């Protein structure tokens, strides 16, 4: 009968001839040591990992010739657990075999490297294996997606030639896939190999541990084994277990920090107290990853920022290749990151889910939060080591650029990584290779030239991870019982490493060890070191069983069986074959036999699991009392027990169901109840359950241990064992017989307190030396509200002094004082004021001074806090005596009538005018008016309406007022009081300490501006045919001329505190301040 044929044609753009051929490749092997000296190889084990076949070749004929038929290739595919195909690129076809578990519709799509679907079909398949023939006309890489609508597999096919005019996908029927091997023409007569198969070569020689190389060869090649005797040992855990086990967990790496996974028991020596431990007498063996509770966590952190778009498909392909090669006990989590990190999928070993999450990756935003993403990614797992579980993690980060987000630093990322193992892949020329090299811990850092190298890099990393996982060793041996602590030392024989990481040194305690007989046992304990022959399980209950082998010559491998799975079901632990859980599904009186075998050490044991025995429990009416006392016990057992045996912990027993038992002597007692019926026996033991007290143990506490006299202290009795009498001595001559008294200490001093607690069994005393401290002298402190504001400023002061002062003396810093506890004071003048307080009582006094505590600012002009010129510039104002001044330099380009005027900006920079105001000649500012020295001047000049240019007399009025009304203002410092506080290295700090415009240059520590009155005098400089003096001098015109060509001005300098009264040429450009009419 002819089978139906389905052919799907897919149009391609070119035709290229292709052909099939037979290939012969010869593989040879050589060896060198770490000094690059030739090492003679005894033998090489050649294993085809893909086809589970292995053979050994021997010296001197260390070569093998493989014959295979090259082509796109053929590969079995399980759509529920797909694997990538890397076929031979010389055939013109590929056979895709689909294992279909049930009748259903299956779709197959062929996608070219550009992401275009060039061929797809859907077909209903019966259960079984079905073959499809794929032909391609163009060279290139093709992705093949096979899906049943719920799950999918992604394959990859590579073609270098083509002779088909179209891409075709042909259904060629149901059958079974055959992978044929070809004869070798060298030392192996027949060895199955097909391109794409993974081969592992293990070299053996005397004096060195064996070493392995993994590859999928396509050409004749020599493999060089680099034998090394340099080993780094990293201790993870040293822990003992009874009866007499010593467990040493450690990692072995070479000089390049690459895992060394091929050492055996014979490569190690163990010493206790510097004495060699015999491997055979101590039963030393090594457990590796496959036989211990080990979990391997792997995180893929993939850059999907916008710049990765051209390479995103290659990134997906590499990630899919990686997850399709994960091993048992390995779980993978996947993140993407651009401006932020996104978790695509949490840790799982489900390949289909991992592939689907990778296929969902889309381009992100342009920025890259590399460091923040690394910090987040390494936080989702912890490396830890215990007898019950070992977990190691790995981070693989791929990026095409540097961190552009700036949310975190490189050092923060390195701190988060710590000792965790990190691989870094930098793609392209925008990366920071130094940073990526530093992040790789311990490395390597990969920097591929092309994105098509990523698959190979990811495969190398996975191989390194697996080797590192296999380089974790759990060495176990049995040690005899001895007292005290003992030293432990573990070394590798003939290790070339002589550093501190060449050995493991620790200590252990063997005082609780004991001897046991050989065999395998179930649910052992110190009470039952050989377990039990019978285990009772209650109805609808679950239980965990754990195996242990005594006298194991090799690492145990356990197998469990149940004689009656309908009654007792076994659930195997996926990480640890020494553990199972059993589930009861039967009825009372039924049982099953669990058989346990340690197949490597040829030990067997079995245990009866019996259903329906009592589930024992009980409760006591009271668990504490004074001797003698009687305790009532109540049985709470289920499953209808018919017999009871109580053990009260004082050598007394009872067979009653609910007994009453008298305890005669003080003590702590463990109570057990064994309940039984015709189906079995169960026991419940409650450790240290009953406490019977005797002589009290005195103790107490207080609510205060220090304070001012008189001090009231509350004492609380904490004595145990039920005292009935108390005798307190408070250390000041006073006593009490109350249980928890209160006592007042009237005088300052340090007091020792004692309590004697007693009952009918005896007494006990507790003494606390220098326990209560009573103080007297006040400690002054205060606060104020507000601490800054305009004249007049009303401030409320609050006393915060401790130790109960009775009198207060305030000094407000402006010549005024007060004796009130919480005074209110009004500051009439601007300035910085220190405040001091002296608090006193009968024991003495304490004081505190707060420097520059109150800041009082000048008051803006009433009703005119600001003034606006015709250009729209707004100026703050300040009231000085009866004068209203502008608090900023004039910066107008028009007079009040809107006529344009000449304004200069320092260095011809508009920004300097915004910062310091304009510079004007005397002719410009007078705006045609005559000179005036009257007060007021009557000259509006270029000032806004309602304002005028100040005369020299008006300048003198302002300075005289300040000097005459403020005691701290003198001729020598008045300029400093009017200067802006913005200055280089200003001792005032904050915004005053600046070198950004506008500011004053620093001259010395005595000439800094304090701006006590809000005048904000700025060093705007001068113009006299050139600009000069910005930041060092501030000069303001008056309306008063000195001569035909000169006029009067006021001059501030950065080097002193005087206001100079110079005259200067009327043509010079200087600053202007206006005064309100």
VENBELZI-V672123 format. One record per residue. N is the residue number from 1. BURIAL is + if it has 24 or more other C-alpha atoms within 12 Angstrom, else -. Layout:
BEGIN
{{N & BURIAL} {N & BURIAL}}
END
This chain:
BEGIN
{{1 & -} {2 & -} {3 & -} {4 & -} {5 & -} {6 & -} {7 & -} {8 & +} {9 & -} {10 & +} {11 & -} {12 & +} {13 & -} {14 & -} {15 & -} {16 & -} {17 & -} {18 & +} {19 & +} {20 & +} {21 & -} {22 & -} {23 & +} {24 & +} {25 & +} {26 & +} {27 & +} {28 & +} {29 & +} {30 & +} {31 & +} {32 & -} {33 & +} {34 & -} {35 & -} {36 & -} {37 & -} {38 & -} {39 & +} {40 & +} {41 & +} {42 & +} {43 & +} {44 & +} {45 & +} {46 & +} {47 & +} {48 & +} {49 & -} {50 & +} {51 & -} {52 & -} {53 & -} {54 & -} {55 & +} {56 & +} {57 & +} {58 & +} {59 & -} {60 & -} {61 & -} {62 & +} {63 & +} {64 & +} {65 & +} {66 & +} {67 & +} {68 & +} {69 & +} {70 & +} {71 & +} {72 & +} {73 & +} {74 & +} {75 & +} {76 & +} {77 & +} {78 & +} {79 & +} {80 & +} {81 & +} {82 & +} {83 & +} {84 & +} {85 & +} {86 & +} {87 & +} {88 & +} {89 & +} {90 & +} {91 & +} {92 & +} {93 & +} {94 & +} {95 & +} {96 & +} {97 & +} {98 & +} {99 & +} {100 & +} {101 & -} {102 & -} {103 & -} {104 & -} {105 & -} {106 & +} {107 & +} {108 & +} {109 & +} {110 & +} {111 & +} {112 & +} {113 & +} {114 & -} {115 & -} {116 & -} {117 & -} {118 & +} {119 & +} {120 & +} {121 & +} {122 & -} {123 & +} {124 & -} {125 & +} {126 & -} {127 & -} {128 & -} {129 & +} {130 & +} {131 & +} {132 & +} {133 & +} {134 & +} {135 & +} {136 & +} {137 & +} {138 & +} {139 & +} {140 & +} {141 & +} {142 & +} {143 & +} {144 & +} {145 & +} {146 & +} {147 & +} {148 & +} {149 & -} {150 & -} {151 & +} {152 & +} {153 & +} {154 & +} {155 & +} {156 & +} {157 & +} {158 & +} {159 & +} {160 & +} {161 & +} {162 & +} {163 & +} {164 & +} {165 & -} {166 & +} {167 & +} {168 & +} {169 & +} {170 & +} {171 & +} {172 & +} {173 & +} {174 & -} {175 & -} {176 & -} {177 & -} {178 & -} {179 & -} {180 & -} {181 & -} {182 & +} {183 & +} {184 & +} {185 & -} {186 & -} {187 & +} {188 & +} {189 & -} {190 & -} {191 & +} {192 & +} {193 & +} {194 & +} {195 & +} {196 & +} {197 & +} {198 & +} {199 & +} {200 & +} {201 & +} {202 & +} {203 & +} {204 & +} {205 & +} {206 & -} {207 & -} {208 & +} {209 & +} {210 & +} {211 & +} {212 & +} {213 & +} {214 & +} {215 & +} {216 & +} {217 & +} {218 & +} {219 & -} {220 & -} {221 & -} {222 & -} {223 & +} {224 & +} {225 & +} {226 & +} {227 & +} {228 & +} {229 & +} {230 & +} {231 & +} {232 & +} {233 & +} {234 & +} {235 & +} {236 & +} {237 & +} {238 & +} {239 & +} {240 & +} {241 & +} {242 & +} {243 & +} {244 & +} {245 & +} {246 & +} {247 & +} {248 & +} {249 & +} {250 & +} {251 & +} {252 & +} {253 & +} {254 & +} {255 & +} {256 & -} {257 & +} {258 & +} {259 & +} {260 & +} {261 & +} {262 & +} {263 & +} {264 & +} {265 & +} {266 & +} {267 & +} {268 & +} {269 & +} {270 & +} {271 & +} {272 & +} {273 & -} {274 & -} {275 & -} {276 & -} {277 & +} {278 & -} {279 & +} {280 & -} {281 & -} {282 & +} {283 & +} {284 & +} {285 & +} {286 & +} {287 & +} {288 & +} {289 & +} {290 & +} {291 & +} {292 & +} {293 & +} {294 & +} {295 & +} {296 & +} {297 & +} {298 & +} {299 & +} {300 & +} {301 & +} {302 & +} {303 & +} {304 & +} {305 & +} {306 & -} {307 & +} {308 & +} {309 & -} {310 & -} {311 & +} {312 & +} {313 & +} {314 & +} {315 & +} {316 & +} {317 & +} {318 & +} {319 & +} {320 & +} {321 & +} {322 & +} {323 & +} {324 & +} {325 & +} {326 & +} {327 & +} {328 & +} {329 & +} {330 & +} {331 & +} {332 & +} {333 & +} {334 & +} {335 & +} {336 & +} {337 & +} {338 & +} {339 & +} {340 & +} {341 & +} {342 & +} {343 & +} {344 & +} {345 & +} {346 & -} {347 & +} {348 & +} {349 & +} {350 & +} {351 & +} {352 & +} {353 & +} {354 & +} {355 & +} {356 & +} {357 & +} {358 & +} {359 & +} {360 & -} {361 & +} {362 & +} {363 & +} {364 & +} {365 & -} {366 & -} {367 & +} {368 & +} {369 & +} {370 & +} {371 & +} {372 & +} {373 & +} {374 & +} {375 & +} {376 & +} {377 & +} {378 & +} {379 & -} {380 & +} {381 & +} {382 & +} {383 & +} {384 & -} {385 & +} {386 & +} {387 & +} {388 & -} {389 & +} {390 & +} {391 & +} {392 & +} {393 & +} {394 & +} {395 & +} {396 & +} {397 & +} {398 & +} {399 & +} {400 & +} {401 & +} {402 & +} {403 & +} {404 & +} {405 & +} {406 & -} {407 & -} {408 & -} {409 & -} {410 & +} {411 & -} {412 & -} {413 & +} {414 & +} {415 & -} {416 & +} {417 & +} {418 & -} {419 & -} {420 & +} {421 & +} {422 & +} {423 & +} {424 & +} {425 & +} {426 & +} {427 & +} {428 & +} {429 & -} {430 & -} {431 & +} {432 & +} {433 & +} {434 & -} {435 & +} {436 & +} {437 & +} {438 & -} {439 & +} {440 & +} {441 & +} {442 & +} {443 & +} {444 & +} {445 & +} {446 & +} {447 & +} {448 & +} {449 & -} {450 & -} {451 & +} {452 & -} {453 & -} {454 & +} {455 & +} {456 & +} {457 & +} {458 & +} {459 & +} {460 & +} {461 & +} {462 & +} {463 & +} {464 & +} {465 & +} {466 & +} {467 & +} {468 & +} {469 & +} {470 & +} {471 & +} {472 & +} {473 & +} {474 & +} {475 & +} {476 & +} {477 & +} {478 & +} {479 & +} {480 & +} {481 & -} {482 & -} {483 & -} {484 & -} {485 & -} {486 & +} {487 & -} {488 & +} {489 & +} {490 & +} {491 & +} {492 & +} {493 & +} {494 & -} {495 & +} {496 & -} {497 & -} {498 & -} {499 & -} {500 & -} {501 & +} {502 & +} {503 & +} {504 & +} {505 & +} {506 & +} {507 & +} {508 & +} {509 & +} {510 & +} {511 & -} {512 & -} {513 & +} {514 & -} {515 & -} {516 & +} {517 & -} {518 & -} {519 & +} {520 & +} {521 & +} {522 & +} {523 & +} {524 & +} {525 & -} {526 & -} {527 & -} {528 & -} {529 & +} {530 & +} {531 & +} {532 & -} {533 & -} {534 & +} {535 & +} {536 & +} {537 & +} {538 & +} {539 & +} {540 & -} {541 & +} {542 & -} {543 & +} {544 & -} {545 & +} {546 & +} {547 & +} {548 & +} {549 & +} {550 & +} {551 & +} {552 & +} {553 & +} {554 & +} {555 & +} {556 & +} {557 & +} {558 & +} {559 & +} {560 & +} {561 & +} {562 & +} {563 & -} {564 & -} {565 & -} {566 & -} {567 & +} {568 & +} {569 & +} {570 & +} {571 & -} {572 & -} {573 & +} {574 & -} {575 & -} {576 & +} {577 & +} {578 & +} {579 & +} {580 & +} {581 & +} {582 & +} {583 & +} {584 & +} {585 & +} {586 & +} {587 & -} {588 & +} {589 & -} {590 & +} {591 & +} {592 & +} {593 & +} {594 & +} {595 & +} {596 & +} {597 & +} {598 & +} {599 & -} {600 & -} {601 & +} {602 & -} {603 & +} {604 & +} {605 & +} {606 & +} {607 & +} {608 & +} {609 & +} {610 & +} {611 & +} {612 & +} {613 & +} {614 & +} {615 & +} {616 & +} {617 & +} {618 & +} {619 & +} {620 & +} {621 & -} {622 & -} {623 & +} {624 & +} {625 & +} {626 & +} {627 & +} {628 & -} {629 & +} {630 & +} {631 & +} {632 & -} {633 & +} {634 & -} {635 & +} {636 & -} {637 & +} {638 & -} {639 & +} {640 & +} {641 & +} {642 & +} {643 & +} {644 & +} {645 & +} {646 & +} {647 & +} {648 & +} {649 & +} {650 & +} {651 & -} {652 & -} {653 & -} {654 & +} {655 & -} {656 & -} {657 & +} {658 & +} {659 & +} {660 & +} {661 & +} {662 & +} {663 & +} {664 & -} {665 & -} {666 & +} {667 & +} {668 & +} {669 & +} {670 & +} {671 & +} {672 & +} {673 & +} {674 & +} {675 & +} {676 & +} {677 & +} {678 & -} {679 & +} {680 & +} {681 & +} {682 & +} {683 & +} {684 & +} {685 & +} {686 & +} {687 & -} {688 & -} {689 & +} {690 & +} {691 & +} {692 & +} {693 & +} {694 & +} {695 & +} {696 & +} {697 & +} {698 & +} {699 & +} {700 & +} {701 & +} {702 & -} {703 & -} {704 & -} {705 & +} {706 & +} {707 & +} {708 & +} {709 & +} {710 & -} {711 & +} {712 & +} {713 & +} {714 & -} {715 & +} {716 & -} {717 & +} {718 & -} {719 & +} {720 & +} {721 & +} {722 & +} {723 & +} {724 & +} {725 & +} {726 & +} {727 & +} {728 & +} {729 & +} {730 & +} {731 & +} {732 & +} {733 & -} {734 & -} {735 & -} {736 & -} {737 & -} {738 & -} {739 & +} {740 & +} {741 & +} {742 & +} {743 & +} {744 & +} {745 & +} {746 & -} {747 & -} {748 & -} {749 & -} {750 & +} {751 & +} {752 & -} {753 & +} {754 & +} {755 & +} {756 & +} {757 & +} {758 & +} {759 & +} {760 & -} {761 & -} {762 & -} {763 & +} {764 & +} {765 & +} {766 & +} {767 & +} {768 & +} {769 & -} {770 & -} {771 & +} {772 & +} {773 & +} {774 & +} {775 & +} {776 & +} {777 & +} {778 & +} {779 & +} {780 & +} {781 & +} {782 & +} {783 & +} {784 & +} {785 & -} {786 & -} {787 & +} {788 & +} {789 & +} {790 & +} {791 & +} {792 & -} {793 & +} {794 & +} {795 & +} {796 & -} {797 & +} {798 & -} {799 & +} {800 & -} {801 & +} {802 & +} {803 & +} {804 & +} {805 & +} {806 & +} {807 & +} {808 & +} {809 & +} {810 & +} {811 & +} {812 & +} {813 & +} {814 & +} {815 & -} {816 & -} {817 & -} {818 & -} {819 & -} {820 & -} {821 & +} {822 & +} {823 & +} {824 & +} {825 & +} {826 & +} {827 & +} {828 & +} {829 & +} {830 & +} {831 & +} {832 & +} {833 & +} {834 & -} {835 & +} {836 & +} {837 & +} {838 & +} {839 & +} {840 & +} {841 & +} {842 & -} {843 & -} {844 & -} {845 & +} {846 & +} {847 & +} {848 & +} {849 & +} {850 & +} {851 & -} {852 & -} {853 & +} {854 & +} {855 & +} {856 & +} {857 & +} {858 & +} {859 & +} {860 & +} {861 & +} {862 & -} {863 & -} {864 & +} {865 & -} {866 & +} {867 & +} {868 & +} {869 & +} {870 & -} {871 & -} {872 & -} {873 & -} {874 & -} {875 & +} {876 & +} {877 & +} {878 & +} {879 & +} {880 & +} {881 & +} {882 & -} {883 & +} {884 & +} {885 & +} {886 & +} {887 & +} {888 & +} {889 & +} {890 & +} {891 & +} {892 & +} {893 & +} {894 & +} {895 & +} {896 & +} {897 & -} {898 & -} {899 & -} {900 & -} {901 & +} {902 & +} {903 & +} {904 & +} {905 & +} {906 & +} {907 & -} {908 & -} {909 & -} {910 & -} {911 & -} {912 & +} {913 & +} {914 & +} {915 & +} {916 & +} {917 & +} {918 & +} {919 & +} {920 & +} {921 & +} {922 & +} {923 & +} {924 & +} {925 & +} {926 & +} {927 & +} {928 & -} {929 & -} {930 & -} {931 & +} {932 & +} {933 & +} {934 & -} {935 & +} {936 & +} {937 & +} {938 & +} {939 & +} {940 & +} {941 & +} {942 & +} {943 & +} {944 & +} {945 & -} {946 & -} {947 & +} {948 & +} {949 & +} {950 & +} {951 & +} {952 & +} {953 & +} {954 & +} {955 & +} {956 & +} {957 & +} {958 & +} {959 & +} {960 & -} {961 & +} {962 & +} {963 & -} {964 & -} {965 & -} {966 & +} {967 & -} {968 & -} {969 & +} {970 & -} {971 & +} {972 & -} {973 & +} {974 & +} {975 & +} {976 & +} {977 & +} {978 & +} {979 & +} {980 & +} {981 & +} {982 & +} {983 & +} {984 & +} {985 & +} {986 & +} {987 & -} {988 & -} {989 & -} {990 & -} {991 & -} {992 & +} {993 & +} {994 & -} {995 & -} {996 & -} {997 & +} {998 & +} {999 & +} {1000 & +} {1001 & +} {1002 & +} {1003 & -} {1004 & -} {1005 & -} {1006 & -} {1007 & +} {1008 & +} {1009 & +} {1010 & +} {1011 & +} {1012 & +} {1013 & +} {1014 & +} {1015 & +} {1016 & +} {1017 & +} {1018 & +} {1019 & +} {1020 & +} {1021 & +} {1022 & +} {1023 & +} {1024 & -} {1025 & -} {1026 & -} {1027 & -} {1028 & -} {1029 & +} {1030 & +} {1031 & +} {1032 & +} {1033 & +} {1034 & +} {1035 & +} {1036 & +} {1037 & +} {1038 & +} {1039 & +} {1040 & +} {1041 & +} {1042 & +} {1043 & -} {1044 & -} {1045 & -} {1046 & -} {1047 & +} {1048 & +} {1049 & +} {1050 & +} {1051 & +} {1052 & +} {1053 & +} {1054 & +} {1055 & +} {1056 & +} {1057 & +} {1058 & +} {1059 & +} {1060 & +} {1061 & +} {1062 & -} {1063 & +} {1064 & +} {1065 & +} {1066 & +} {1067 & +} {1068 & +} {1069 & +} {1070 & +} {1071 & +} {1072 & +} {1073 & +} {1074 & +} {1075 & +} {1076 & +} {1077 & +}}
END
